[in-house]
Amino acid sequence: MKDRYPKRIVCLTEEPTETLYLLGEQHRIAGITTFTVRPSQARKEKPVVSAFTSANIDKILELKPDLVVGFSDIQAEIAAALIKQG
């Protein structure tokens, strides 16, 4: 059953990063946004792959995420670029 859950998550906003840390699931986070401030250790432990409306698509793909969490249509261009890459 554990294989059904994402193992490598890229968080394009700070809220999912904070939530995963609070749940004790920070080991699943593969990349974060530059706007992550909570928890402070996330900036030391995880690679930064995006700003809010821009992202390093190649860097995200190198992390081989099985889930990328974004925020509404504000990040639609990032989502489209990732979808295009498969």
C-alpha positions in Angstrom: 0.0 0.0 0.0 2.9 2.4 0.7 3.9 2.3 -3.0 0.7 4.1 -3.8 1.9 7.4 -2.2 4.2 9.8 -3.9 7.9 9.4 -2.9 9.4 12.4 -4.6 7.4 15.6 -4.3 8.3 19.0 -5.7 6.5 21.9 -3.9 6.1 25.0 -6.1 4.6 26.9 -3.2 5.6 27.0 0.5 2.4 25.6 2.0 2.8 22.0 1.0 6.4 22.1 2.2 5.4 23.3 5.6 2.5 20.7 5.7 4.8 17.8 4.8 7.3 18.8 7.5 4.5 19.1 10.1 3.3 15.6 9.2 6.9 14.2 9.5 6.9 13.5 5.8 9.8 15.8 4.7 11.7 12.9 3.3 9.3 12.9 0.4 10.2 16.5 -0.6 12.5 16.6 -3.6 12.4 20.3 -4.3 11.0 23.6 -3.0 10.3 27.2 -4.0 12.5 30.1 -3.2 9.7 31.5 -1.1 9.8 28.7 1.5 10.4 30.2 4.9 8.8 27.6 7.2 10.3 25.5 8.4 13.6 27.2 8.2 15.5 24.0 7.8 13.8 23.2 4.5 16.0 25.9 2.8 19.1 24.1 4.1 17.9 20.6 3.3 16.1 20.8 0.0 17.1 22.2 -3.4 15.3 25.3 -4.7 13.7 24.7 -8.1 11.2 27.6 -8.5 10.1 31.1 -7.7 6.3 31.6 -7.6 5.7 32.2 -11.3 8.9 30.7 -12.8 10.7 27.4 -12.4 13.8 25.6 -13.6 12.0 22.9 -15.5 15.2 21.0 -16.2 16.1 21.0 -12.5 12.7 19.8 -11.6 12.9 16.9 -14.1 16.3 16.0 -12.9 14.8 15.4 -9.4 12.4 12.8 -11.0 9.3 13.8 -9.0 6.2 11.6 -9.1 4.2 14.6 -7.9 4.5 18.3 -8.4 2.2 20.5 -6.2 1.4 24.0 -7.6 -1.0 26.7 -7.0 -4.0 27.5 -9.3 -3.8 29.0 -12.7 -1.1 31.4 -11.6 1.4 28.6 -12.2 -0.3 27.3 -15.3 2.7 27.9 -17.5 4.9 25.9 -15.2 2.4 23.1 -15.2 2.1 23.2 -19.0 5.9 23.0 -19.4 6.1 20.0 -17.1 3.2 18.2 -18.8 4.8 18.8 -22.2 8.0 17.1 -20.9 5.9 14.1 -19.8 
